[in-house]
Amino acid sequence: MATRKCKDCGNQVSTRAKQCPHCGAPVKKKSGCLGVIVLLFLVFVVIGIISSSVDQKPKPKPSTPAPRAHSPSVPTTPTALTATPSASTTPTAPTATPEPTPQPPPQPAPPDWDARREELHAQFLSEFSAPRVGSTISLQLKQGNTLQGVVKSLTEDEIEIQRGSATMGFMKTQLAPKSRIRCFAADYATLKADAQVKRERSDFGAKRRAEHERWLAQQKQRAEEEARRAEARRAQERVASAQLVLYDWSWSVEHGYVTVEGQVGNISGRKLKNVEALAQFYTADKTFVTSDTGLVEYNPLMPGQVSPFKVMLPHNPMIKTASISFKIMWGDALDFVKKEEYDKARQ
């Protein structure tokens, strides 16, 4: 039996005793390890339940300000004064709208040719006049034979003629078309209506083609006129930026020298001093050979004035082609246009 020491009297007391037999003091029992473990487990369970309930509480959502109606005239915040303008207030450069491609005019709808044929058929039926009984008639058969006689009877499908003492009958299927349309109303009306519709359809198609060709010709004329106007505009722009107009020039070889000469006019609106003509020479494959300059004859060259010019230099056998340009002596190049372009800009 296990014992322990009494805290009051110091004598040994059984662990099962409730009171000390020596002094009567109550004996406190130690709680076992199992009780401690159970207690700790319950504490942890309670803590876990509390923490999970706290985590499951809905978190408050961050409040977002309600959108405000934007007023373009009154800024809502101080920064609106320096903000980038919106697309509705930012001026944009106008974009060139391409011209729509010209479309041909709508063509008239073709008539209802079947209805037209029926209309003509009824018209030709009403005007048909059959051969009279007793009249003389010539019938052409499909085989090519032609018979002449007197009409004895005539129905929608058959004709009888009297030839001497003989009576001969012919179904319309035995007759050539030329004779059928003379004797039978249906054949006459059908053939005439078909021929008339054929002519009208041909005329209608020809008229439509003529209208389309006329429209194409108009478009071609407009395109040519627009091309001429565009070319004139380009010429005007070139002339507006040019100082000189080259009226004519040529080069030749004589006595061992190459001579370049021509005429140039001042269109700059101001007098030009020390204007030089620059002649450059090349081989047949455009390889540069040599060049030289020469002052134009009139110096200064006054506004509107036309001056001759000449450049001479020893001939080189490699020279095959030449070009001309103009500049100020010891200065910049001068822009020039040809006479054809200058005339075109003034039209």
C-alpha positions as CSV (number, residue, x, y, z in Angstrom):
1,M,0.0,0.0,0.0
2,A,1.4,3.4,-1.0
3,T,1.8,6.1,1.7
4,R,2.8,9.7,1.9
5,K,3.8,12.2,4.5
6,C,1.1,14.2,6.3
7,K,1.6,17.9,5.8
8,D,0.3,18.7,9.3
9,C,1.9,16.1,11.7
10,G,4.6,14.6,9.5
11,N,3.5,10.9,10.0
12,Q,3.0,8.5,7.2
13,V,-0.6,8.3,5.9
14,S,-2.1,5.9,3.3
15,T,-2.8,7.5,0.0
16,R,-6.3,6.1,0.1
17,A,-7.1,7.7,3.5
18,K,-9.3,10.7,3.5
19,Q,-8.0,12.0,7.0
20,C,-4.8,11.6,8.8
21,P,-5.3,8.9,11.6
22,H,-2.8,10.7,13.7
23,C,-3.9,14.3,13.6
24,G,-7.3,14.1,11.7
25,A,-6.2,16.6,9.0
26,P,-7.8,16.0,5.6
27,V,-5.6,14.3,3.0
28,K,-5.5,16.0,-0.4
29,K,-5.4,13.6,-3.3
30,K,-3.1,14.2,-6.3
31,S,-4.9,14.3,-9.6
32,G,-3.6,11.7,-12.0
33,C,-1.8,12.4,-15.3
34,L,-4.9,11.3,-17.2
35,G,-7.0,14.0,-15.7
36,V,-4.4,16.6,-16.6
37,I,-4.3,15.3,-20.2
38,V,-8.1,15.3,-20.5
39,L,-8.2,18.8,-19.1
40,L,-5.6,20.1,-21.5
41,F,-7.4,18.5,-24.4
42,L,-10.7,20.1,-23.5
43,V,-8.9,23.5,-23.3
44,F,-7.4,23.1,-26.7
45,V,-10.8,22.1,-28.2
46,V,-12.5,25.1,-26.7
47,I,-9.8,27.4,-28.0
48,G,-10.1,25.9,-31.5
49,I,-13.8,26.4,-31.6
50,I,-13.5,30.0,-30.6
51,S,-10.8,30.8,-33.1
52,S,-12.7,29.1,-36.0
53,S,-15.9,31.1,-35.2
54,V,-13.9,34.3,-35.2
55,D,-12.4,33.5,-38.6
56,Q,-15.8,32.7,-40.2
57,K,-17.2,36.1,-39.3
58,P,-17.7,38.1,-42.6
59,K,-15.1,40.8,-43.1
60,P,-16.4,44.2,-43.9
61,K,-16.0,45.1,-47.6
62,P,-14.0,48.3,-48.4
63,S,-16.4,51.0,-49.3
64,T,-16.1,52.4,-52.8
65,P,-17.2,55.9,-53.6
66,A,-20.3,56.2,-55.8
67,P,-19.5,57.4,-59.3
68,R,-20.1,61.0,-59.9
69,A,-21.6,62.5,-63.0
70,H,-18.9,64.3,-64.8
71,S,-19.5,67.9,-65.6
72,P,-17.3,69.2,-68.4
73,S,-17.7,72.8,-67.3
74,V,-17.0,72.5,-63.5
75,P,-14.0,70.4,-62.3
76,T,-14.9,68.2,-59.4
77,T,-11.4,68.1,-57.9
78,P,-8.5,70.5,-58.1
79,T,-6.5,68.1,-60.2
80,A,-9.1,68.3,-63.0
81,L,-7.7,71.6,-63.9
82,T,-4.4,70.0,-65.0
83,A,-5.8,66.7,-66.2
84,T,-5.4,65.6,-69.8
85,P,-8.5,66.7,-71.7
86,S,-11.0,64.0,-72.6
87,A,-11.5,62.7,-76.1
88,S,-14.7,64.7,-76.4
89,T,-12.9,68.0,-75.7
90,T,-9.5,67.3,-77.4
91,P,-9.3,68.9,-80.8
92,T,-8.4,66.4,-83.5
93,A,-6.9,67.0,-86.9
94,P,-9.5,66.4,-89.6
95,T,-8.9,63.3,-91.6
96,A,-9.3,63.2,-95.3
97,T,-12.3,61.2,-96.3
98,P,-11.6,59.2,-99.4
99,E,-13.9,59.9,-102.3
100,P,-16.3,57.0,-102.9
101,T,-15.6,54.9,-106.0
102,P,-18.1,56.0,-108.7
103,Q,-20.7,53.4,-109.3
104,P,-22.5,52.9,-112.6
105,P,-26.1,54.2,-112.7
106,P,-28.7,51.5,-111.9
107,Q,-29.8,49.8,-115.1
108,P,-33.5,49.5,-115.8
109,A,-35.0,46.2,-115.0
110,P,-35.7,44.1,-118.1
111,P,-39.4,43.6,-119.0
112,D,-41.3,40.4,-118.4
113,W,-40.6,38.9,-121.8
114,D,-43.0,36.0,-121.3
115,A,-45.8,38.4,-120.5
116,R,-44.8,40.6,-123.4
117,R,-44.8,37.6,-125.8
118,E,-48.4,36.7,-124.6
119,E,-49.5,40.3,-125.2
120,L,-48.0,40.3,-128.7
121,H,-49.5,36.9,-129.4
122,A,-53.0,38.1,-128.6
123,Q,-52.4,41.2,-130.7
124,F,-51.3,39.3,-133.7
125,L,-54.1,36.8,-133.3
126,S,-56.6,39.6,-133.6
127,E,-55.1,41.0,-136.7
128,F,-54.7,37.7,-138.5
129,S,-56.5,37.3,-141.8
130,A,-56.9,33.7,-143.1
131,P,-57.1,32.9,-146.8
132,R,-60.7,32.9,-148.0
133,V,-62.3,29.8,-149.4
134,G,-62.2,30.0,-153.1
135,S,-59.1,32.1,-153.3
136,T,-56.0,30.9,-155.0
137,I,-53.0,30.0,-152.8
138,S,-49.5,28.5,-153.2
139,L,-48.4,26.1,-150.5
140,Q,-44.8,25.3,-149.8
141,L,-44.3,21.8,-148.4
142,K,-41.5,20.8,-146.0
143,Q,-39.9,18.7,-148.7
144,G,-39.5,21.9,-150.8
145,N,-42.3,21.3,-153.3
146,T,-44.7,24.1,-154.1
147,L,-48.3,23.4,-155.0
148,Q,-50.9,25.9,-156.2
149,G,-54.6,25.5,-156.0
150,V,-57.9,26.9,-154.8
151,V,-58.7,26.9,-151.1
152,K,-61.6,24.5,-150.5
153,S,-61.6,24.4,-146.7
154,L,-59.5,25.6,-143.8
155,T,-59.5,24.6,-140.2
156,E,-57.0,25.2,-137.3
157,D,-54.8,22.3,-138.3
158,E,-55.6,21.4,-141.9
159,I,-56.1,23.0,-145.3
160,E,-57.6,21.5,-148.4
161,I,-57.0,22.8,-151.9
162,Q,-58.6,22.0,-155.3
163,R,-56.2,21.2,-158.1
164,G,-58.2,20.5,-161.2
165,S,-60.5,17.6,-160.4
166,A,-58.3,16.5,-157.4
167,T,-58.8,17.6,-153.8
168,M,-55.6,17.6,-151.7
169,G,-55.5,18.0,-147.9
170,F,-52.4,19.0,-145.9
171,M,-51.9,19.1,-142.2
172,K,-50.0,22.2,-141.0
173,T,-47.1,19.9,-139.8
174,Q,-46.6,19.1,-143.5
175,L,-46.1,22.7,-144.5
176,A,-43.1,24.9,-144.4
177,P,-43.2,27.8,-141.9
178,K,-43.7,30.4,-144.7
179,S,-47.0,28.7,-145.7
180,R,-48.1,27.9,-142.1
181,I,-48.1,31.5,-141.0
182,R,-50.3,32.4,-144.1
183,C,-52.9,29.7,-143.3
184,F,-53.0,29.2,-139.5
185,A,-53.6,32.0,-137.0
186,A,-51.8,30.3,-134.1
187,D,-48.6,29.8,-136.2
188,Y,-48.9,33.4,-137.5
189,A,-49.3,34.9,-134.0
190,T,-46.5,32.7,-132.4
191,L,-44.0,33.4,-135.1
192,K,-44.7,37.1,-135.2
193,A,-44.7,37.4,-131.4
194,D,-41.4,35.5,-131.1
195,A,-39.7,37.7,-133.8
196,Q,-41.0,40.9,-132.2
197,V,-39.8,39.9,-128.7
198,K,-36.4,38.9,-130.1
199,R,-36.0,42.4,-131.7
200,E,-37.1,44.1,-128.5
201,R,-34.8,42.1,-126.4
202,S,-31.9,42.9,-128.7
203,D,-32.8,46.6,-128.7
204,F,-33.1,46.6,-124.9
205,G,-29.7,44.9,-124.5
206,A,-28.1,47.3,-127.0
207,K,-29.5,50.3,-125.1
208,R,-28.2,49.0,-121.8
209,R,-24.7,48.4,-123.3
210,A,-24.8,51.9,-124.9
211,E,-25.7,53.4,-121.5
212,H,-22.9,51.6,-119.7
213,E,-20.4,52.5,-122.4
214,R,-21.5,56.1,-122.2
215,W,-21.0,56.0,-118.4
216,L,-17.5,54.4,-118.8
217,A,-16.6,57.2,-121.3
218,Q,-17.8,59.8,-118.8
219,Q,-15.7,58.2,-116.0
220,K,-12.7,58.1,-118.3
221,Q,-13.1,61.7,-119.2
222,R,-13.5,62.7,-115.5
223,A,-10.4,60.7,-114.6
224,E,-8.4,62.4,-117.4
225,E,-9.6,65.8,-116.3
226,E,-8.7,65.0,-112.6
227,A,-5.3,63.8,-113.7
228,R,-4.7,67.0,-115.6
229,R,-5.8,69.1,-112.6
230,A,-3.6,67.1,-110.3
231,E,-0.7,67.5,-112.7
232,A,-1.4,71.2,-112.9
233,R,-1.4,71.4,-109.1
234,R,1.9,69.7,-108.8
235,A,3.3,72.0,-111.5
236,Q,2.0,75.0,-109.5
237,E,3.7,73.7,-106.4
238,R,6.9,73.1,-108.2
239,V,6.8,76.6,-109.8
240,A,6.0,78.2,-106.5
241,S,9.2,76.8,-104.9
242,A,11.4,77.4,-108.0
243,Q,13.6,80.4,-108.7
244,L,14.2,79.7,-112.4
245,V,12.5,78.4,-115.5
246,L,14.6,76.6,-118.1
247,Y,13.2,77.5,-121.5
248,D,15.5,75.4,-123.6
249,W,19.0,73.9,-123.7
250,S,21.2,71.6,-125.8
251,W,24.8,70.4,-126.0
252,S,27.1,69.6,-128.9
253,V,30.6,68.6,-129.8
254,E,32.6,70.6,-132.2
255,H,36.4,71.2,-132.8
256,G,37.3,69.2,-129.7
257,Y,35.0,71.1,-127.3
258,V,31.7,70.4,-125.7
259,T,29.3,73.3,-125.8
260,V,26.2,73.6,-123.6
261,E,23.9,76.5,-124.3
262,G,20.3,77.6,-123.6
263,Q,18.0,80.2,-122.0
264,V,16.9,80.5,-118.4
265,G,14.4,82.9,-116.8
266,N,14.1,84.4,-113.3
267,I,10.7,83.7,-111.7
268,S,11.7,84.2,-108.1
269,G,10.4,87.8,-107.8
270,R,13.8,89.1,-106.8
271,K,17.1,89.8,-108.6
272,L,19.6,87.0,-108.6
273,K,23.3,87.7,-108.7
274,N,26.1,85.5,-110.0
275,V,23.8,82.8,-111.4
276,E,25.8,79.9,-112.8
277,A,24.8,77.1,-115.2
278,L,26.3,73.8,-114.1
279,A,26.8,71.2,-116.9
280,Q,27.6,67.6,-115.9
281,F,28.6,64.8,-118.3
282,Y,28.3,61.1,-118.0
283,T,29.1,57.9,-119.8
284,A,26.5,55.7,-121.5
285,D,26.0,53.8,-118.2
286,K,25.5,57.1,-116.2
287,T,29.1,57.1,-114.8
288,F,30.2,60.7,-114.0
289,V,33.0,62.0,-116.3
290,T,33.4,65.7,-115.8
291,S,31.6,69.0,-115.2
292,D,32.0,72.7,-115.6
293,T,30.2,76.0,-114.9
294,G,29.5,79.3,-116.6
295,L,27.8,82.5,-115.5
296,V,24.6,83.3,-117.3
297,E,24.9,86.3,-119.6
298,Y,22.8,88.7,-117.6
299,N,24.2,89.5,-114.1
300,P,22.2,90.2,-112.0
301,L,19.3,88.3,-113.5
302,M,16.3,90.5,-112.8
303,P,12.7,89.2,-112.0
304,G,11.0,88.1,-115.2
305,Q,14.2,88.4,-117.2
306,V,15.3,85.7,-119.6
307,S,19.1,85.2,-120.1
308,P,21.1,83.1,-122.5
309,F,23.9,80.9,-121.0
310,K,26.8,78.9,-122.3
311,V,29.3,76.4,-120.9
312,M,32.3,75.2,-122.8
313,L,35.0,72.6,-121.9
314,P,37.4,70.2,-123.7
315,H,35.7,67.1,-125.1
316,N,36.2,63.7,-123.6
317,P,35.4,60.7,-125.8
318,M,33.7,59.0,-122.8
319,I,31.0,61.7,-122.7
320,K,27.6,60.3,-124.0
321,T,25.0,62.2,-122.0
322,A,24.7,65.5,-120.1
323,S,22.6,67.3,-117.5
324,I,22.1,70.9,-116.6
325,S,21.4,72.7,-113.3
326,F,21.9,76.1,-111.8
327,K,23.4,77.6,-108.6
328,I,24.8,80.8,-107.2
329,M,28.5,81.2,-107.6
330,W,30.1,79.8,-104.4
331,G,26.6,79.3,-103.0
332,D,23.6,77.1,-102.9
333,A,21.8,75.4,-105.8
334,L,18.8,77.1,-107.4
335,D,15.6,75.2,-108.0
336,F,14.3,75.3,-111.5
337,V,11.4,74.0,-113.6
338,K,11.2,73.2,-117.3
339,K,9.2,75.4,-119.7
340,E,6.5,72.7,-120.2
341,E,5.9,72.5,-116.5
342,Y,5.9,76.3,-116.1
343,D,3.4,76.7,-118.9
344,K,1.2,74.0,-117.4
345,A,1.2,75.7,-114.0
346,R,0.0,79.0,-115.7
347,Q,-3.0,77.3,-117.5
